[in-house]
Amino acid sequence: MLKVGLTGGIGAGKSEVSRLLAGYGAVVVDADRIAREVVEPGTPGLAAIVEAFGESVLAPDGSLDRPKLGSVVFADQDKLRTLNGIVHPLVGARSAELEAAAGPDAIVVHDVPLLTENGLAPLYDLVVVVDASPETQLARLTALRGMAEEEARARMAAQAGREQRLAVATLVIDNDGPLEALEPQVRKVWEDLTARAGEKG
């Protein structure tokens, strides 16, 4: 098994790279998706969040109001640490289950937004960083996701800087350009990963 960490700043295009790699045959373990699963209604994760932040972070249907929680934690580093302390262990445990189920010959790509911030690079055989300039990130967040510029800048500021991410990279995918420039790079990375998996096996 080849364990790959995939990361990139918000708006860098990591999700698209993840989708392309899955199409080539990678087993993708998506930390964001798991993070949503572990705080669904009725889970211990959601109960712990309500205990820490109060019922005001719940939507009327009893699910987690993500925008509300986001507005609380992204403005306060201590609250963000509290939230991460609840969610990250749950995500780690579920990720390990999915990895174990992938099989010995799999190329498992862990899609982890906060890989750099949480010092997780040593957990993987190699790290792929999807890189885009802060200007490109900001443009995508405001134009494609409809975020206010202030919110987009706050989200970016809450993450590791570009240099910090690149410092942990084994392979870098440059996603400053258009979508059609991305696919050939991802294909090349996939060829590299399959070669490394063959050497490891």
C-alpha positions as CSV (number, residue, x, y, z in Angstrom):
1,M,0.0,0.0,0.0
2,L,1.2,3.5,-0.9
3,K,-0.1,6.1,1.5
4,V,-0.3,9.6,0.0
5,G,-1.2,12.8,1.7
6,L,-3.0,15.3,-0.6
7,T,-3.3,18.9,0.6
8,G,-3.7,22.5,-0.6
9,G,-5.0,25.8,0.6
10,I,-8.7,26.6,0.4
11,G,-9.6,27.4,-3.2
12,A,-6.4,25.8,-4.6
13,G,-8.4,23.1,-6.4
14,K,-7.5,20.1,-4.2
15,S,-11.0,18.6,-4.5
16,E,-10.7,18.5,-8.3
17,V,-7.3,16.8,-8.1
18,S,-8.8,14.3,-5.6
19,R,-11.7,13.6,-8.1
20,L,-9.2,13.0,-11.0
21,L,-7.0,10.7,-8.9
22,A,-10.1,8.7,-7.9
23,G,-10.9,8.3,-11.6
24,Y,-7.5,6.8,-12.2
25,G,-8.0,4.2,-9.4
26,A,-6.8,5.8,-6.2
27,V,-8.7,5.0,-3.0
28,V,-9.5,8.5,-1.8
29,V,-10.1,9.0,1.9
30,D,-11.7,12.5,2.2
31,A,-11.1,14.1,5.6
32,D,-13.7,16.8,4.9
33,R,-16.4,14.3,4.1
34,I,-15.5,12.2,7.1
35,A,-15.5,15.4,9.2
36,R,-19.1,15.9,8.2
37,E,-20.1,12.3,8.8
38,V,-18.7,12.3,12.4
39,V,-20.8,15.2,13.4
40,E,-24.1,14.1,11.9
41,P,-27.2,14.2,14.2
42,G,-27.1,11.4,16.8
43,T,-23.3,11.1,16.8
44,P,-21.0,11.6,19.8
45,G,-19.1,14.2,17.8
46,L,-22.2,16.4,17.4
47,A,-23.0,16.0,21.1
48,A,-19.4,17.1,22.1
49,I,-19.7,20.2,19.8
50,V,-23.0,21.2,21.4
51,E,-21.5,20.7,24.8
52,A,-18.5,23.0,23.9
53,F,-20.3,25.7,21.9
54,G,-23.9,25.6,22.9
55,E,-27.1,24.8,21.0
56,S,-26.9,28.0,19.0
57,V,-24.6,26.1,16.5
58,L,-27.5,23.8,15.6
59,A,-29.8,24.3,12.7
60,P,-33.6,24.1,13.3
61,D,-33.6,20.4,12.2
62,G,-31.0,19.5,14.8
63,S,-28.1,19.2,12.4
64,L,-24.9,21.2,12.7
65,D,-25.2,24.8,11.3
66,R,-21.7,24.9,9.7
67,P,-21.7,28.5,8.6
68,K,-22.7,29.5,12.2
69,L,-20.0,27.3,13.8
70,G,-17.5,28.6,11.2
71,S,-18.2,32.2,12.1
72,V,-17.6,31.4,15.7
73,V,-14.3,29.4,15.4
74,F,-12.6,31.2,12.5
75,A,-12.5,34.4,14.5
76,D,-11.1,32.8,17.7
77,Q,-8.0,30.5,17.7
78,D,-8.9,29.0,21.1
79,K,-12.3,28.0,19.9
80,L,-10.9,26.6,16.7
81,R,-8.5,24.5,18.7
82,T,-11.4,23.2,20.8
83,L,-13.3,22.2,17.7
84,N,-10.3,20.5,16.2
85,G,-9.7,18.6,19.4
86,I,-13.2,17.2,19.1
87,V,-13.3,16.4,15.4
88,H,-9.7,15.4,14.4
89,P,-9.5,12.2,16.6
90,L,-12.8,11.0,15.2
91,V,-11.7,11.7,11.6
92,G,-8.4,10.0,12.3
93,A,-10.1,6.8,13.6
94,R,-12.5,6.6,10.6
95,S,-9.7,7.3,8.1
96,A,-7.7,4.4,9.6
97,E,-10.7,2.1,9.1
98,L,-11.1,3.1,5.5
99,E,-7.4,2.7,4.8
100,A,-7.4,-0.7,6.3
101,A,-10.3,-1.8,4.1
102,A,-8.5,-0.6,0.9
103,G,-6.3,-3.7,0.5
104,P,-2.5,-4.2,0.4
105,D,-1.9,-3.1,-3.2
106,A,-4.0,0.1,-3.1
107,I,-2.8,3.6,-3.6
108,V,-4.6,5.4,-0.8
109,V,-4.9,9.2,-1.2
110,H,-5.7,11.0,2.1
111,D,-7.4,14.3,1.1
112,V,-6.5,16.4,4.2
113,P,-7.0,20.1,4.1
114,L,-5.1,20.8,7.3
115,L,-2.2,18.3,6.8
116,T,0.5,21.0,7.1
117,E,-1.1,22.8,10.1
118,N,-1.5,19.6,12.1
119,G,2.0,18.2,11.3
120,L,0.7,15.1,9.6
121,A,3.2,14.8,6.7
122,P,5.2,12.1,8.5
123,L,2.1,9.8,8.4
124,Y,2.4,9.4,4.7
125,D,4.8,7.8,2.2
126,L,4.7,11.1,0.3
127,V,2.8,14.4,0.2
128,V,1.2,16.0,-2.9
129,V,0.5,19.7,-2.6
130,V,-2.0,21.4,-4.9
131,D,-0.5,24.9,-5.2
132,A,-2.1,28.2,-6.2
133,S,-1.2,31.8,-5.6
134,P,-3.1,33.7,-2.8
135,E,-4.6,35.9,-5.6
136,T,-6.0,32.9,-7.4
137,Q,-7.4,31.4,-4.2
138,L,-9.1,34.7,-3.3
139,A,-10.6,35.0,-6.8
140,R,-12.0,31.5,-6.7
141,L,-13.5,31.8,-3.3
142,T,-15.2,35.1,-4.1
143,A,-16.3,34.2,-7.7
144,L,-17.0,30.5,-7.5
145,R,-18.1,30.0,-3.9
146,G,-19.7,33.4,-3.4
147,M,-17.7,34.3,-0.3
148,A,-17.3,37.8,0.8
149,E,-13.7,38.9,0.4
150,E,-13.3,39.5,4.2
151,E,-14.5,35.9,5.0
152,A,-12.3,34.5,2.2
153,R,-9.2,36.3,3.6
154,A,-10.1,35.1,7.1
155,R,-10.4,31.5,6.0
156,M,-7.0,31.7,4.1
157,A,-5.3,33.3,7.1
158,A,-6.5,30.5,9.4
159,Q,-4.5,28.0,7.2
160,A,-0.8,27.5,6.8
161,G,1.0,29.8,4.4
162,R,2.0,28.8,0.9
163,E,5.7,28.4,1.8
164,Q,4.8,26.1,4.8
165,R,2.8,23.8,2.5
166,L,5.4,23.6,-0.1
167,A,8.0,22.8,2.5
168,V,6.3,19.4,3.2
169,A,5.6,18.6,-0.5
170,T,7.1,15.6,-2.2
171,L,5.2,16.5,-5.5
172,V,3.6,19.8,-6.4
173,I,0.7,20.3,-8.7
174,D,0.5,23.9,-10.0
175,N,-3.1,24.9,-10.2
176,D,-2.8,28.6,-11.0
177,G,-4.0,28.1,-14.5
178,P,-7.2,26.9,-16.2
179,L,-8.8,23.5,-15.5
180,E,-7.5,22.0,-18.8
181,A,-3.9,22.6,-17.6
182,L,-4.6,20.5,-14.4
183,E,-5.5,17.1,-15.9
184,P,-2.2,16.4,-17.6
185,Q,-0.3,17.3,-14.4
186,V,-2.5,15.0,-12.3
187,R,-2.0,12.1,-14.9
188,K,1.7,12.6,-14.5
189,V,1.5,12.5,-10.7
190,W,-0.6,9.3,-11.0
191,E,2.1,7.7,-13.1
192,D,4.6,8.7,-10.5
193,L,2.5,7.2,-7.7
194,T,2.0,3.9,-9.5
195,A,5.7,3.6,-10.2
196,R,6.5,4.3,-6.5
197,A,3.8,1.8,-5.4
198,G,5.4,-0.8,-7.7
199,E,8.9,-0.2,-6.2
200,K,7.4,-0.4,-2.7
201,G,5.5,-3.6,-3.5
